[in-house]
Amino acid sequence: MSTDNTIRILFIGTASPPDLWMKSSAFSAAANNFQIGLAKGLLKAGVRDIEFISLLPVPAFPRGPIGVSSRRYVLCDRIKALAPGFLNLPFLKRMSILLSFTKIVLSKTKTESYDVILVYNPLVSYLAPVLWAGKLRGIPVVLILADISPNNWLQRSLLQKCDGVIGLSKQAIMDLSKGIHGMCLEGGIDVSRWEDVHQSDEIVEGQCLIVYTGSLNQYGGVDLLLDAFKLLKGDYRLVISGRGEWEGKVRAAVAQDDRIAYVGFLSDNEYRALLRRATVLINPRPSNIPENKYNFPSKLLEYLASGRPVISTATAHVAEEYGDKVFLLREETPQALARLIEQVCSLSEEERKIIGQRGREYVIKFKNWDIQGQRAYQFLVKIVEKSQRSSYLND
């Protein structure tokens, strides 16, 4: 560890300036917010320095360019990033990324001193070279496990070679990090983004505005919501924001029912304003999909931070920790979801505010990035100290 008793981190991931890439179909706002939020929290907790090496979120050719040039950019105060270039052609992209990251990670860890390497997601193209560099230079590697395919044996094999795992769900830690030092950290809240939530004049009395934001695919559960909405009669409105392979299904639903609006991918200001206007926010993520068991719906924290009522399935550890702060959908059927929406919409606005405020107070107090950054910092310090003791005994 460095002489001033703090640690220096090399962070390998996909973080990038949102204004540059938010229009890219490969850009994930949730992943980006997690990485930058965690980095800020770690710096505030006492980390001396963090440097990013990021894979730029560019879709493969022909949707993206044939080649991606390397570049440097600033993510935020005190955090700079280097993005290696790579060939962006199908079938060659992964190999090109692997070679590019191998070169830059080996070079950086040879010329500069890092106490730990933090890796966002078990992407083989950059986790493999990081593990090699960590072994070669004697630097512990900690994996942030946000997404994993349970049947991907190579990802699971590389995971077992890491010195520590930060999982977004408790189930991921229990099932996938056996024998490895692990902790659960589902995400965090940037409190400054949610200071202006009390704008009740935006709520339309007598109308139930249902809002869904997130991925438009099988993992997000938007199909369950659309099927439930068909069963609702009366002055209900549904607004869907996001993008994904099921965008066509959403547009087809809009064409069939003028109560549904699809607003695409919103800017941060537009997104927060939409949440504030909602009568109820929906997280219909299916709990029976294996990938969802090992993930956590980060939007749930932002839903709660908005101060509006939330309906959520019992995916990941939602029921265990957030069951008294959301309306839990135990039976994941269109009929059950429609009934629960009707129940929430039948409440008075004052009742909905009280319920929303309970969830907001919890995440603002316990899930802000200052708190989460401190927890992650303490975890990383233990990993570094363990690595140093092991190195000392082997010398």
Beta strands, then each sheet from edge to edge (+ up, - down):
strand 1: 8-13
strand 2: 49-54
strand 3: 67-68
strand 4: 71-76
strand 5: 79-83
strand 6: 86-87
strand 7: 116-120
strand 8: 141-145
strand 9: 164-167
strand 10: 181-184
strand 11: 208-213
strand 12: 236-241
strand 13: 260-262
strand 14: 280-283
strand 15: 310-313
strand 16: 327-329
sheet 1: 4+ 5- 2- 1- 7- 8- 9- 10-
sheet 2: 3+ 6-
sheet 3: 13+ 12+ 11+ 14+ 15+ 16+
end
